Amino acid sequence: MVAIRRIPGVGAALFAALMALASPAAANSDTRESSFPLFGLFSGGNSLYSTTVEFPGNHRPGTIVIRTGERRLYFITGDGRAIRYAIGVGRDGFRWSGVHRVSAKREWPAWTPPPQMLRRRPDLPRHMQGGVENPLGARAIYLGSTLYRIHGSNEPETIGQAVSSGCFRMTNDDVVDLYNRVAVGATVIVQR
């Protein structure tokens, strides 16, 4: 049986839904161990948010395909398969598409909000060191020369939502898993 702990701030209905997903009947077919259980919903179990799926096409293994309309990220493993992760995406007016490359990867990244974000949200800190309170979470994967990244989140309830300023949010468990798989220089295809 999977042990699950309650996350402060997560509503009762969402918690009940997560509990139902954690039942043995709804167990994830992907049996890899969580690589960052401290932040996961499980105490050492699998992610609720990722699974291996069929993904036809001619993408090279190691490519990331993000489908913002589905709120899913696919890491191509080859042989017509991919690991599918649930993500949070940009809210209305902040969604984008294009092709970039992974330009950098950071563990426990520091965060400096860009000037345009500070104009919208002057209450934000000017700089924040990496750590559990940092909104970028446990890992960040930087996308070319853009201001955008794929990153963890200290707000797992936002996964599957459209709430960001254009970045792609993942649970900390999932972003650590993706971080360990993806290489600097990998292609990232963002589709609407």
MIDOSE-1310 file (N, C-alpha, C; in nm, 2 decimals, decimal comma, always signed):
residues 192
mvai	+0,08/-0,12/+0,00/+0,00/+0,00/+0,00/+0,09/+0,12/+0,00; +0,05/+0,22/-0,07/+0,12/+0,35/-0,08/+0,08/+0,44/+0,03; +0,18/+0,50/+0,10/+0,15/+0,59/+0,21/+0,15/+0,73/+0,15; +0,05/+0,81/+0,19/+0,04/+0,94/+0,13/+0,02/+1,04/+0,25
rrip	+0,09/+1,16/+0,24/+0,07/+1,25/+0,35/+0,00/+1,38/+0,29; -0,07/+1,44/+0,38/-0,15/+1,56/+0,34/-0,06/+1,68/+0,32; -0,09/+1,75/+0,22/-0,01/+1,87/+0,19/-0,09/+1,99/+0,24; -0,03/+2,08/+0,33/-0,10/+2,20/+0,37/-0,15/+2,28/+0,25
gvga	-0,27/+2,33/+0,26/-0,32/+2,42/+0,16/-0,39/+2,35/+0,04; -0,39/+2,22/+0,04/-0,46/+2,14/-0,07/-0,60/+2,11/-0,02; -0,69/+2,15/-0,09/-0,83/+2,13/-0,06/-0,87/+1,99/-0,03; -0,98/+1,97/+0,04/-1,02/+1,83/+0,08/-1,06/+1,75/-0,05
alfa	-1,13/+1,82/-0,14/-1,17/+1,74/-0,26/-1,05/+1,69/-0,34; -0,95/+1,78/-0,36/-0,83/+1,74/-0,43/-0,76/+1,63/-0,35; -0,75/+1,64/-0,22/-0,68/+1,54/-0,14/-0,76/+1,41/-0,16; -0,89/+1,41/-0,16/-0,97/+1,28/-0,17/-0,94/+1,22/-0,31
alma	-0,93/+1,31/-0,41/-0,90/+1,26/-0,55/-0,76/+1,20/-0,55; -0,66/+1,26/-0,49/-0,53/+1,21/-0,48/-0,53/+1,07/-0,41; -0,60/+1,06/-0,30/-0,61/+0,94/-0,23/-0,66/+0,83/-0,32; -0,77/+0,86/-0,40/-0,82/+0,76/-0,49/-0,72/+0,71/-0,59
lasp	-0,65/+0,81/-0,64/-0,54/+0,78/-0,74/-0,43/+0,69/-0,68; -0,41/+0,70/-0,55/-0,30/+0,63/-0,49/-0,34/+0,49/-0,45; -0,47/+0,45/-0,48/-0,51/+0,31/-0,45/-0,44/+0,21/-0,54; -0,43/+0,09/-0,49/-0,36/-0,01/-0,57/-0,42/-0,03/-0,71
aaan	-0,56/-0,01/-0,72/-0,62/-0,03/-0,85/-0,58/+0,08/-0,95; -0,54/+0,20/-0,90/-0,50/+0,31/-0,98/-0,35/+0,32/-0,99; -0,28/+0,22/-0,95/-0,13/+0,23/-0,94/-0,07/+0,26/-1,08; +0,03/+0,34/-1,08/+0,10/+0,39/-1,20/+0,17/+0,27/-1,26
sdtr	+0,17/+0,25/-1,39/+0,24/+0,14/-1,45/+0,39/+0,16/-1,46; +0,43/+0,28/-1,44/+0,57/+0,31/-1,44/+0,63/+0,29/-1,30; +0,71/+0,18/-1,28/+0,75/+0,14/-1,15/+0,88/+0,20/-1,10; +0,93/+0,30/-1,17/+1,06/+0,36/-1,12/+1,04/+0,43/-0,98
essf	+1,14/+0,43/-0,90/+1,13/+0,49/-0,77/+1,14/+0,64/-0,78; +1,07/+0,71/-0,70/+1,08/+0,85/-0,69/+1,22/+0,89/-0,65; +1,28/+0,99/-0,73/+1,41/+1,03/-0,70/+1,42/+1,14/-0,60; +1,31/+1,19/-0,55/+1,31/+1,30/-0,46/+1,19/+1,29/-0,37
plfg	+1,18/+1,19/-0,29/+1,06/+1,16/-0,21/+1,03/+1,27/-0,11; +1,12/+1,35/-0,06/+1,09/+1,45/+0,04/+0,98/+1,55/+0,00; +0,97/+1,58/-0,13/+0,87/+1,67/-0,18/+0,75/+1,60/-0,25; +0,76/+1,47/-0,26/+0,65/+1,40/-0,33/+0,53/+1,38/-0,25
lfsg	+0,43/+1,34/-0,31/+0,30/+1,30/-0,24/+0,32/+1,17/-0,16; +0,41/+1,09/-0,21/+0,43/+0,96/-0,15/+0,55/+0,96/-0,07; +0,56/+0,87/+0,03/+0,68/+0,85/+0,11/+0,76/+0,74/+0,04; +0,83/+0,78/-0,07/+0,92/+0,69/-0,14/+0,85/+0,61/-0,25
gnsl	+0,73/+0,65/-0,29/+0,66/+0,58/-0,40/+0,68/+0,64/-0,53; +0,59/+0,61/-0,62/+0,59/+0,66/-0,76/+0,52/+0,80/-0,77; +0,54/+0,87/-0,87/+0,47/+0,99/-0,90/+0,33/+0,97/-0,94; +0,24/+1,05/-0,90/+0,10/+1,05/-0,95/+0,10/+1,10/-1,09
ystt	+0,20/+1,18/-1,13/+0,19/+1,27/-1,24/+0,26/+1,21/-1,37; +0,33/+1,10/-1,36/+0,40/+1,06/-1,48/+0,38/+0,91/-1,51; +0,39/+0,88/-1,64/+0,37/+0,74/-1,68/+0,44/+0,73/-1,82; +0,47/+0,60/-1,86/+0,52/+0,58/-1,99/+0,41/+0,55/-2,08
vefp	+0,41/+0,62/-2,20/+0,30/+0,61/-2,30/+0,36/+0,59/-2,44; +0,27/+0,55/-2,53/+0,31/+0,54/-2,67/+0,31/+0,69/-2,72; +0,41/+0,72/-2,81/+0,43/+0,85/-2,86/+0,49/+0,84/-3,00; +0,40/+0,81/-3,10/+0,45/+0,79/-3,24/+0,51/+0,92/-3,29
gnhr	+0,60/+0,91/-3,38/+0,66/+1,02/-3,44/+0,81/+1,00/-3,47; +0,88/+1,09/-3,52/+1,02/+1,07/-3,55/+1,11/+1,16/-3,47; +1,07/+1,19/-3,34/+1,15/+1,27/-3,25/+1,27/+1,18/-3,20; +1,39/+1,25/-3,19/+1,50/+1,18/-3,14/+1,48/+1,15/-2,99
pgti	+1,53/+1,04/-2,94/+1,53/+1,01/-2,80/+1,60/+1,13/-2,72; +1,55/+1,17/-2,61/+1,60/+1,28/-2,54/+1,53/+1,41/-2,57; +1,45/+1,42/-2,67/+1,37/+1,54/-2,70/+1,26/+1,55/-2,60; +1,23/+1,68/-2,57/+1,11/+1,71/-2,49/+1,00/+1,77/-2,58
virt	+0,88/+1,72/-2,57/+0,77/+1,78/-2,64/+0,67/+1,83/-2,54; +0,64/+1,96/-2,54/+0,54/+2,01/-2,44/+0,41/+2,05/-2,52; +0,30/+2,00/-2,48/+0,17/+2,03/-2,54/+0,09/+2,11/-2,43; +0,09/+2,24/-2,45/+0,03/+2,33/-2,35/-0,12/+2,31/-2,34
gerr	-0,18/+2,28/-2,45/-0,33/+2,25/-2,45/-0,36/+2,13/-2,36; -0,28/+2,03/-2,36/-0,30/+1,91/-2,28/-0,24/+1,92/-2,14; -0,16/+2,02/-2,12/-0,09/+2,04/-2,00/-0,01/+1,92/-1,96; +0,07/+1,88/-2,06/+0,15/+1,76/-2,05/+0,29/+1,79/-2,12
lyfi	+0,39/+1,72/-2,06/+0,53/+1,73/-2,11/+0,56/+1,58/-2,14; +0,62/+1,56/-2,26/+0,67/+1,43/-2,30/+0,82/+1,42/-2,32; +0,88/+1,33/-2,25/+1,03/+1,31/-2,27/+1,04/+1,18/-2,36; +1,09/+1,20/-2,48/+1,10/+1,09/-2,58/+1,20/+0,99/-2,54
tgdg	+1,16/+0,87/-2,52/+1,26/+0,76/-2,48/+1,30/+0,68/-2,60; +1,23/+0,69/-2,71/+1,26/+0,61/-2,83/+1,16/+0,49/-2,85; +1,17/+0,43/-2,97/+1,09/+0,32/-3,00/+0,94/+0,35/-2,99; +0,90/+0,48/-3,02/+0,76/+0,52/-3,02/+0,71/+0,54/-2,88
rair	+0,79/+0,56/-2,78/+0,74/+0,58/-2,65/+0,80/+0,70/-2,58; +0,73/+0,75/-2,48/+0,78/+0,87/-2,41/+0,73/+0,86/-2,26; +0,79/+0,93/-2,18/+0,74/+0,95/-2,04/+0,66/+1,07/-2,04; +0,54/+1,06/-2,00/+0,44/+1,17/-1,99/+0,43/+1,23/-1,85
yaig	+0,45/+1,36/-1,84/+0,44/+1,42/-1,71/+0,33/+1,53/-1,71; +0,26/+1,54/-1,61/+0,16/+1,65/-1,59/+0,24/+1,78/-1,56; +0,20/+1,89/-1,61/+0,27/+2,02/-1,59/+0,16/+2,13/-1,57; +0,21/+2,24/-1,51/+0,14/+2,36/-1,50/+0,19/+2,45/-1,62
vgrd	+0,11/+2,53/-1,68/+0,15/+2,61/-1,79/+0,11/+2,76/-1,77; +0,15/+2,84/-1,87/+0,12/+2,98/-1,86/-0,03/+3,01/-1,86; -0,07/+3,11/-1,79/-0,21/+3,15/-1,79/-0,24/+3,22/-1,92; -0,37/+3,26/-1,94/-0,41/+3,33/-2,06/-0,32/+3,45/-2,08
gfrw	-0,27/+3,46/-2,21/-0,18/+3,57/-2,24/-0,04/+3,54/-2,22; +0,00/+3,43/-2,16/+0,14/+3,39/-2,13/+0,18/+3,26/-2,19; +0,09/+3,20/-2,27/+0,12/+3,08/-2,34/+0,20/+3,11/-2,46; +0,29/+3,02/-2,50/+0,37/+3,04/-2,62/+0,41/+2,91/-2,68
sgvh	+0,46/+2,92/-2,80/+0,51/+2,79/-2,87/+0,64/+2,82/-2,94; +0,71/+2,72/-2,98/+0,83/+2,74/-3,05/+0,93/+2,62/-3,02; +1,05/+2,63/-3,07/+1,15/+2,52/-3,06/+1,27/+2,59/-3,00; +1,32/+2,53/-2,89/+1,44/+2,58/-2,83/+1,53/+2,46/-2,79
rvsa	+1,64/+2,49/-2,73/+1,73/+2,38/-2,68/+1,75/+2,41/-2,53; +1,77/+2,30/-2,46/+1,81/+2,31/-2,31/+1,94/+2,38/-2,31; +1,95/+2,50/-2,25/+2,07/+2,57/-2,25/+2,15/+2,56/-2,11; +2,08/+2,52/-2,01/+2,14/+2,50/-1,88/+2,05/+2,42/-1,79
krew	+2,11/+2,36/-1,68/+2,03/+2,29/-1,58/+2,09/+2,34/-1,45; +2,00/+2,36/-1,35/+2,04/+2,40/-1,22/+1,97/+2,32/-1,11; +2,05/+2,28/-1,01/+1,99/+2,22/-0,89/+1,96/+2,34/-0,79; +1,84/+2,34/-0,72/+1,80/+2,44/-0,63/+1,84/+2,58/-0,68
pawt	+1,78/+2,61/-0,79/+1,82/+2,74/-0,86/+1,77/+2,86/-0,78; +1,85/+2,97/-0,79/+1,81/+3,10/-0,73/+1,71/+3,16/-0,83; +1,64/+3,25/-0,79/+1,53/+3,31/-0,87/+1,54/+3,47/-0,86; +1,55/+3,53/-0,98/+1,55/+3,67/-0,99/+1,43/+3,70/-1,09
pppq	+1,32/+3,76/-1,04/+1,21/+3,78/-1,13/+1,25/+3,89/-1,23; +1,22/+3,87/-1,36/+1,25/+3,96/-1,46/+1,17/+4,10/-1,44; +1,23/+4,21/-1,50/+1,16/+4,34/-1,48/+1,01/+4,34/-1,52; +0,97/+4,27/-1,62/+0,83/+4,27/-1,67/+0,74/+4,21/-1,56
mlrr	+0,80/+4,10/-1,49/+0,72/+4,04/-1,39/+0,71/+4,13/-1,27; +0,82/+4,20/-1,23/+0,82/+4,29/-1,12/+0,72/+4,41/-1,14; +0,71/+4,45/-1,27/+0,61/+4,56/-1,30/+0,47/+4,51/-1,27; +0,44/+4,38/-1,30/+0,31/+4,33/-1,27/+0,29/+4,29/-1,13
rpdl	+0,40/+4,25/-1,06/+0,39/+4,21/-0,92/+0,50/+4,27/-0,84; +0,49/+4,40/-0,81/+0,59/+4,47/-0,73/+0,61/+4,41/-0,59; +0,52/+4,33/-0,55/+0,54/+4,27/-0,41/+0,64/+4,15/-0,41; +0,68/+4,11/-0,53/+0,78/+3,99/-0,53/+0,92/+4,04/-0,48
prhm	+0,99/+3,94/-0,43/+1,13/+3,97/-0,39/+1,21/+4,00/-0,52; +1,32/+4,08/-0,50/+1,41/+4,11/-0,61/+1,50/+3,99/-0,65; +1,53/+3,91/-0,55/+1,61/+3,79/-0,56/+1,58/+3,70/-0,45; +1,59/+3,57/-0,48/+1,56/+3,46/-0,38/+1,66/+3,35/-0,40
qggv	+1,73/+3,31/-0,30/+1,83/+3,20/-0,31/+1,75/+3,07/-0,33; +1,81/+2,97/-0,38/+1,75/+2,84/-0,40/+1,71/+2,78/-0,26; +1,61/+2,69/-0,26/+1,57/+2,63/-0,14/+1,42/+2,59/-0,15; +1,37/+2,53/-0,04/+1,24/+2,48/-0,04/+1,13/+2,59/-0,05
enpl	+1,16/+2,71/-0,02/+1,06/+2,82/-0,03/+1,07/+2,89/-0,17; +1,17/+2,86/-0,25/+1,19/+2,92/-0,38/+1,09/+2,86/-0,48; +1,02/+2,95/-0,55/+0,91/+2,90/-0,64/+0,96/+2,82/-0,76; +1,10/+2,82/-0,78/+1,15/+2,73/-0,89/+1,17/+2,59/-0,85
gara	+1,15/+2,56/-0,72/+1,16/+2,42/-0,67/+1,30/+2,37/-0,67; +1,30/+2,23/-0,68/+1,43/+2,16/-0,67/+1,52/+2,16/-0,79; +1,47/+2,18/-0,90/+1,55/+2,18/-1,03/+1,49/+2,28/-1,13; +1,58/+2,33/-1,22/+1,53/+2,42/-1,33/+1,61/+2,38/-1,45
iylg	+1,53/+2,37/-1,56/+1,59/+2,34/-1,69/+1,56/+2,46/-1,78; +1,66/+2,53/-1,82/+1,65/+2,66/-1,89/+1,64/+2,64/-2,04; +1,55/+2,72/-2,10/+1,51/+2,70/-2,24/+1,58/+2,81/-2,33; +1,69/+2,78/-2,39/+1,75/+2,87/-2,48/+1,79/+3,00/-2,41
stly	+1,77/+3,11/-2,49/+1,79/+3,24/-2,43/+1,67/+3,31/-2,38; +1,56/+3,23/-2,37/+1,43/+3,28/-2,33/+1,44/+3,30/-2,17; +1,33/+3,37/-2,12/+1,32/+3,38/-1,98/+1,25/+3,26/-1,92; +1,21/+3,16/-2,00/+1,13/+3,05/-1,96/+1,22/+2,93/-1,92
rihg	+1,16/+2,85/-1,83/+1,22/+2,73/-1,79/+1,12/+2,62/-1,75; +1,16/+2,50/-1,75/+1,09/+2,39/-1,69/+1,14/+2,38/-1,55; +1,05/+2,39/-1,45/+1,11/+2,39/-1,31/+1,01/+2,32/-1,21; +1,06/+2,29/-1,10/+0,98/+2,23/-0,99/+0,89/+2,34/-0,93
snep	+0,81/+2,30/-0,84/+0,72/+2,39/-0,77/+0,70/+2,36/-0,63; +0,69/+2,46/-0,54/+0,66/+2,44/-0,40/+0,50/+2,45/-0,38; +0,43/+2,45/-0,50/+0,29/+2,45/-0,50/+0,23/+2,34/-0,59; +0,24/+2,22/-0,54/+0,20/+2,10/-0,63/+0,06/+2,11/-0,67
etig	-0,03/+2,18/-0,60/-0,17/+2,19/-0,64/-0,19/+2,27/-0,77; -0,08/+2,34/-0,82/-0,09/+2,41/-0,95/-0,06/+2,33/-1,07; -0,02/+2,20/-1,05/+0,01/+2,12/-1,16/-0,12/+2,08/-1,23; -0,12/+2,10/-1,36/-0,24/+2,08/-1,44/-0,32/+2,21/-1,46
qavs	-0,27/+2,32/-1,40/-0,34/+2,45/-1,40/-0,27/+2,54/-1,50; -0,33/+2,65/-1,54/-0,27/+2,75/-1,62/-0,25/+2,88/-1,53; -0,14/+2,89/-1,46/-0,12/+2,99/-1,36/+0,01/+3,06/-1,37; +0,11/+3,01/-1,45/+0,24/+3,07/-1,46/+0,25/+3,19/-1,55
sgcf	+0,37/+3,25/-1,55/+0,40/+3,36/-1,64/+0,47/+3,31/-1,77; +0,45/+3,18/-1,80/+0,51/+3,13/-1,92/+0,60/+3,01/-1,90; +0,64/+2,99/-1,78/+0,73/+2,87/-1,74/+0,64/+2,75/-1,73; +0,70/+2,63/-1,73/+0,63/+2,51/-1,71/+0,67/+2,45/-1,58
rmtn	+0,56/+2,43/-1,49/+0,58/+2,38/-1,36/+0,56/+2,23/-1,35; +0,64/+2,16/-1,27/+0,63/+2,02/-1,25/+0,63/+2,00/-1,09; +0,59/+1,88/-1,05/+0,62/+1,85/-0,91/+0,77/+1,84/-0,89; +0,82/+1,86/-0,77/+0,96/+1,84/-0,75/+1,01/+1,70/-0,78
ddvv	+0,93/+1,60/-0,75/+0,97/+1,46/-0,79/+0,99/+1,45/-0,94; +0,89/+1,50/-1,01/+0,90/+1,48/-1,16/+1,01/+1,57/-1,22; +1,03/+1,69/-1,17/+1,14/+1,77/-1,23/+1,27/+1,71/-1,20; +1,29/+1,65/-1,09/+1,42/+1,58/-1,06/+1,44/+1,46/-1,15
dlyn	+1,33/+1,39/-1,17/+1,34/+1,28/-1,27/+1,37/+1,32/-1,41; +1,30/+1,43/-1,46/+1,33/+1,48/-1,59/+1,47/+1,54/-1,60; +1,51/+1,61/-1,50/+1,65/+1,67/-1,49/+1,76/+1,57/-1,51; +1,74/+1,45/-1,44/+1,83/+1,34/-1,45/+1,83/+1,28/-1,58
rvav	+1,73/+1,29/-1,66/+1,72/+1,23/-1,79/+1,77/+1,32/-1,91; +1,73/+1,45/-1,90/+1,75/+1,54/-2,01/+1,90/+1,59/-2,02; +1,95/+1,61/-2,14/+2,09/+1,66/-2,15/+2,08/+1,81/-2,20; +2,18/+1,89/-2,16/+2,20/+2,02/-2,21/+2,22/+2,00/-2,36
gatv	+2,15/+2,09/-2,44/+2,15/+2,08/-2,58/+2,03/+2,01/-2,64; +1,95/+1,94/-2,56/+1,84/+1,86/-2,61/+1,73/+1,96/-2,67; +1,66/+1,91/-2,77/+1,56/+2,00/-2,83/+1,43/+2,00/-2,74; +1,37/+2,11/-2,73/+1,24/+2,13/-2,66/+1,15/+2,19/-2,76
ivqr	+1,04/+2,12/-2,78/+0,93/+2,16/-2,88/+0,81/+2,20/-2,80; +0,77/+2,32/-2,80/+0,65/+2,37/-2,73/+0,54/+2,39/-2,83; +0,43/+2,31/-2,81/+0,32/+2,32/-2,90/+0,19/+2,37/-2,82; +0,10/+2,44/-2,89/-0,02/+2,48/-2,82/-0,12/+2,37/-2,82
